[in-house]
Amino acid sequence: MSGRQLPAHIAAALAGNTADSAGQPWAGRDLSGPENPLHAFDDDDGAADPGLLAALAGLLGPAGRPGDAERAVFGALTTARVFIPIVARLSDQAEAATGLHSDKEAEMALVTLTAPDGRKALPVFSSTEALGRWHRDARPVAAYASRAALAAAAEDAQLMVLDPGADLTFVLRRPALWALAQQVPWTPSYEDPALASLVEEAAGLEEDVLGVGLRPAGGVLTRTAGGSIASGGGPGPELRMDLRLRPGLSPDGVRDAVASFRGKLLGLTGFVERVDSLDIKLTR
């Protein structure tokens, strides 16, 4: 069986091809970066993008709205260069030791991680130093973060993890990842007025649902290696739904009402596209 090929722009970078514009995962979209073929990184010193560093530092500033902090990091990623780790195929022993996964049939392969919930995640790094601390044998390939998001989509990854193993690790959840790949704006689900309207409309069709409120869930926050709380970048759940049901329902009635409403929401494309993970709490 032949090995899985690397995404075209990553393979081109490894081969030294500076004219890559083919093999884009989503046809018709120019994701080459600001007036940039791959040779834009020829003089790259490997340092982290200053705007991205500032946005990440903002996560540790005075407590504010998580949405502001997460939008700032997303905004910085729309123009930032990151590094994608590429590794030679790993032996079974090396895979067991590192927890990394790669395609053994390919000479070089993207590294993917497995998130705690079982989903696939693509690690990327703000600097070559951060990548080297994480995996000394990985080869850094410079790419705009939007390109890295496309690489994640090509690998069927639903998360992109920025600087795993560093003091602060930021998880870009699925809706933000897809928005970055498509180069379109992103609003956190817990602050999205269009999502709130969609949920309220769906709740109006459920006779046992009297009210619903949306706010950030605990999974939005994360911690640094030293234990400091960061106001964004957590792996989720990122959306908390406070659900008020009709009084007098039996335990089975409560369970059925929640399941019915949840099923209705999961059947709505607008909901699924905007929400990565959901935490439902019953309120009075």
VMD Tcl script that draws the C-alpha trace (Angstrom):
set ca {
  {0.00 0.00 0.00}
  {1.39 3.41 -0.91}
  {1.91 6.00 1.82}
  {-0.25 9.04 2.36}
  {1.18 12.07 0.58}
  {1.89 15.30 2.39}
  {-0.31 18.27 1.54}
  {1.01 19.87 -1.66}
  {2.27 23.11 -0.11}
  {4.13 21.24 2.64}
  {5.68 18.80 0.19}
  {6.72 21.73 -1.99}
  {8.40 23.44 0.94}
  {10.38 20.31 1.72}
  {11.39 19.99 -1.93}
  {12.41 23.65 -2.19}
  {9.74 24.43 -4.77}
  {8.96 28.16 -4.54}
  {6.11 28.19 -7.05}
  {3.48 26.14 -5.23}
  {-0.04 27.18 -6.03}
  {-1.53 23.81 -6.95}
  {-2.97 21.03 -4.89}
  {-4.89 23.35 -2.62}
  {-7.37 21.38 -0.49}
  {-10.16 23.88 -1.22}
  {-10.22 24.79 -4.88}
  {-10.56 28.40 -5.90}
  {-9.18 29.91 -2.69}
  {-5.82 31.71 -2.66}
  {-4.15 30.90 0.65}
  {-0.58 31.61 -0.33}
  {-0.25 34.46 2.16}
  {0.17 38.19 1.61}
  {1.66 38.40 -1.91}
  {3.65 35.35 -0.99}
  {5.01 32.25 -2.63}
  {6.86 29.97 -0.25}
  {10.16 31.80 -0.70}
  {8.80 34.58 1.57}
  {10.32 32.58 4.43}
  {13.83 32.26 2.97}
  {15.24 34.82 5.43}
  {13.09 33.72 8.37}
  {15.05 33.70 11.63}
  {12.60 31.34 13.33}
  {11.47 33.83 15.97}
  {7.85 34.07 17.04}
  {5.60 36.61 15.34}
  {5.47 39.71 17.60}
  {1.74 40.21 17.08}
  {1.02 36.61 18.02}
  {3.20 36.86 21.13}
  {1.32 40.00 22.19}
  {-2.06 38.32 21.70}
  {-0.98 35.27 23.71}
  {0.34 37.52 26.48}
  {-3.09 39.14 26.56}
  {-4.56 35.84 27.70}
  {-2.65 36.27 30.96}
  {-3.54 39.91 31.53}
  {-6.23 41.32 33.83}
  {-9.40 39.26 33.76}
  {-11.66 40.34 30.93}
  {-14.06 38.80 28.50}
  {-12.69 35.48 27.17}
  {-14.09 36.32 23.75}
  {-11.90 39.39 23.45}
  {-8.76 37.42 24.28}
  {-9.59 34.54 21.96}
  {-10.50 36.86 19.10}
  {-7.17 38.65 19.55}
  {-5.24 35.39 19.14}
  {-7.36 34.41 16.15}
  {-6.77 37.82 14.59}
  {-3.00 37.47 15.08}
  {-3.07 34.02 13.48}
  {-4.70 35.38 10.32}
  {-1.38 37.00 9.38}
  {1.17 35.08 11.49}
  {3.76 32.62 10.29}
  {3.94 29.39 12.28}
  {5.99 26.21 12.00}
  {4.50 22.83 11.18}
  {6.53 19.85 12.47}
  {7.50 17.23 9.90}
  {9.11 13.98 10.98}
  {10.62 10.95 9.33}
  {8.65 7.80 9.87}
  {8.81 6.53 13.43}
  {9.49 3.03 14.63}
  {6.92 1.28 16.79}
  {9.23 1.81 19.76}
  {9.51 5.54 19.08}
  {5.75 5.91 18.71}
  {5.23 4.20 22.04}
  {7.79 6.46 23.70}
  {6.61 9.79 22.28}
  {2.89 9.26 21.75}
  {3.24 10.72 18.25}
  {1.58 9.24 15.21}
  {2.96 9.25 11.68}
  {2.36 7.34 8.50}
  {5.09 4.68 8.32}
  {4.64 4.32 4.57}
  {5.61 7.96 3.98}
  {9.23 9.13 4.01}
  {8.23 12.35 5.75}
  {4.92 12.95 7.49}
  {2.97 15.55 9.38}
  {2.78 14.92 13.09}
  {-0.68 14.66 14.62}
  {-1.74 14.41 18.24}
  {-4.72 12.72 19.85}
  {-6.75 15.05 22.06}
  {-8.21 13.75 25.36}
  {-11.61 13.37 23.68}
  {-10.09 11.21 20.92}
  {-10.11 13.82 18.17}
  {-7.11 14.45 15.96}
  {-5.13 17.66 16.47}
  {-2.38 19.28 14.42}
  {0.45 20.80 16.49}
  {1.99 24.05 15.23}
  {4.61 26.28 16.80}
  {5.18 29.99 17.06}
  {8.97 29.59 16.78}
  {11.61 27.04 15.88}
  {12.81 27.20 19.48}
  {9.41 26.10 20.77}
  {9.28 23.29 18.23}
  {12.79 22.13 19.11}
  {11.95 21.95 22.81}
  {8.94 19.80 22.00}
  {10.58 17.39 19.55}
  {14.25 17.80 18.72}
  {14.09 15.62 15.59}
  {11.11 17.32 13.95}
  {11.82 19.45 10.89}
  {10.13 22.87 10.97}
  {8.25 23.96 7.85}
  {7.29 27.62 7.86}
  {3.75 28.41 6.74}
  {1.13 31.06 7.28}
  {-1.28 29.89 9.96}
  {-4.11 29.78 7.42}
  {-2.02 27.29 5.44}
  {-1.45 25.27 8.59}
  {-5.21 25.22 9.14}
  {-5.62 23.81 5.63}
  {-3.04 21.16 6.46}
  {-5.10 20.29 9.54}
  {-8.22 19.96 7.39}
  {-6.33 17.73 4.96}
  {-5.40 15.49 7.89}
  {-9.02 15.41 9.16}
  {-7.87 17.18 12.32}
  {-10.54 19.16 14.15}
  {-8.16 21.02 16.45}
  {-4.93 22.95 16.00}
  {-2.68 23.15 19.05}
  {-0.30 26.11 19.24}
  {2.96 25.47 21.14}
  {2.21 22.16 22.87}
  {4.64 21.58 25.70}
  {5.28 25.31 26.16}
  {4.40 27.33 29.25}
  {1.18 28.39 27.51}
  {-0.55 26.15 24.98}
  {-3.46 27.51 22.96}
  {-6.05 25.22 21.37}
  {-7.79 26.49 18.26}
  {-11.12 24.68 18.31}
  {-12.90 23.39 15.21}
  {-15.07 26.43 14.27}
  {-12.10 28.80 14.60}
  {-9.84 26.36 12.77}
  {-12.23 26.16 9.83}
  {-12.67 29.93 9.77}
  {-8.90 30.42 9.72}
  {-8.52 27.93 6.88}
  {-11.18 29.74 4.85}
  {-9.85 33.17 5.85}
  {-13.23 34.36 7.10}
  {-14.11 36.14 10.39}
  {-14.76 34.09 13.51}
  {-16.86 34.84 16.58}
  {-16.71 32.59 19.67}
  {-19.92 30.62 20.01}
  {-20.62 32.02 23.48}
  {-20.70 35.58 22.07}
  {-22.33 34.87 18.71}
  {-25.69 36.71 18.39}
  {-26.64 34.68 15.32}
  {-26.15 31.48 17.29}
  {-28.16 32.85 20.21}
  {-31.06 33.66 17.87}
  {-30.90 30.21 16.32}
  {-30.98 28.54 19.75}
  {-33.88 30.69 20.95}
  {-35.86 29.85 17.84}
  {-35.25 26.14 18.35}
  {-36.23 26.42 22.02}
  {-39.55 28.00 21.02}
  {-40.44 24.76 19.23}
  {-39.96 22.65 22.36}
  {-42.97 22.75 24.69}
  {-40.94 21.61 27.71}
  {-38.25 24.30 27.27}
  {-39.13 27.60 28.96}
  {-35.85 29.43 28.50}
  {-32.25 29.07 27.43}
  {-29.12 31.15 28.01}
  {-25.65 30.91 26.52}
  {-22.34 31.82 28.15}
  {-18.71 30.65 28.19}
  {-18.14 27.20 29.64}
  {-15.23 26.32 31.87}
  {-13.37 24.74 28.97}
  {-12.62 28.14 27.44}
  {-10.03 28.79 30.14}
  {-6.72 27.01 30.38}
  {-3.68 27.08 32.64}
  {-0.02 27.70 32.05}
  {2.55 25.14 33.09}
  {3.05 27.23 36.23}
  {-0.64 27.16 37.11}
  {-1.67 30.68 36.05}
  {-5.13 30.95 34.49}
  {-5.32 32.03 30.85}
  {-8.59 33.54 29.66}
  {-8.83 31.53 26.46}
  {-7.37 28.71 24.42}
  {-8.79 25.84 26.46}
  {-9.82 22.67 24.61}
  {-13.48 22.93 25.63}
  {-16.33 22.56 26.22}
  {-16.48 26.21 25.28}
  {-20.23 26.82 25.31}
  {-22.45 26.50 28.38}
  {-26.18 26.32 27.84}
  {-28.40 27.08 30.83}
  {-31.68 25.31 30.14}
  {-34.91 26.04 32.02}
  {-37.56 23.33 31.69}
  {-41.25 23.22 32.47}
  {-41.84 22.48 36.19}
  {-43.26 19.13 37.24}
  {-41.43 16.94 34.74}
  {-40.50 13.48 35.95}
  {-36.84 12.40 35.80}
  {-37.61 10.55 32.58}
  {-39.42 13.62 31.27}
  {-36.40 15.81 32.01}
  {-34.08 13.38 30.26}
  {-36.36 13.18 27.23}
  {-36.77 16.96 27.02}
  {-33.02 17.56 27.12}
  {-32.37 14.82 24.57}
  {-35.06 16.18 22.25}
  {-33.70 19.72 22.38}
  {-30.10 18.62 22.00}
  {-31.04 16.47 19.02}
  {-32.85 19.38 17.39}
  {-29.80 21.60 17.80}
  {-27.42 18.99 16.42}
  {-29.66 18.77 13.36}
  {-29.09 22.45 12.58}
  {-26.12 23.15 10.33}
  {-25.73 26.67 11.73}
  {-25.39 25.28 15.24}
  {-22.93 22.51 14.37}
  {-20.73 24.89 12.38}
  {-20.51 27.41 15.24}
  {-20.21 25.13 18.28}
  {-17.30 22.83 18.98}
  {-18.41 21.41 22.32}
  {-21.40 21.99 24.59}
  {-22.08 21.79 28.33}
  {-25.81 21.79 29.27}
  {-26.89 22.81 32.78}
  {-30.46 22.74 34.06}
  {-31.63 25.86 35.87}
  {-34.81 26.87 37.71}
}
mol new
graphics top color blue
foreach p $ca { graphics top sphere $p radius 0.5 }
foreach p [lrange $ca 0 end-1] q [lrange $ca 1 end] { graphics top cylinder $p $q radius 0.2 }
display resetview
